[in-house]
Amino acid sequence: MLRKEYGWFLDHPEIIAQYSGEYIAIVGDKVVAHGRSFKAVFEEAERHGRPLVHKVQPTDKEVIL
């Protein structure tokens, strides 16, 4: 389990605004890759170790129906 990475994510809410709508990959205590493509982010992150990849939800409140 990637408890360290998930804990780091929860302790750093500022990354939500920084990476809104993107996938982020965390290894240890830093973001090692980010972008709109899960595959590209995961492949880049694997070079740094075993990543936690998470989709950061957009921060805007607009709902499109």
Steps between C-alpha positions, in 0.01 A plus 500: 500500500616851422413657835789747500404640161129519582574668832722753325220573250252560783746730679554720191164638386676770295578245231129474423498850350837451334407176321122543464359256244828312455639167607786531748754237597652513846808307608610553857427861581488667159310516176721334239267525200174664401282543194169418335598148386499228766726279291763769439501606866529141622782415259698809599442438871617138487849630430502645852368197688159362589257790445163591638305640204196710581259706289466847652142611454448841340450775754236688303144455616336528158283205406429427135184305426 
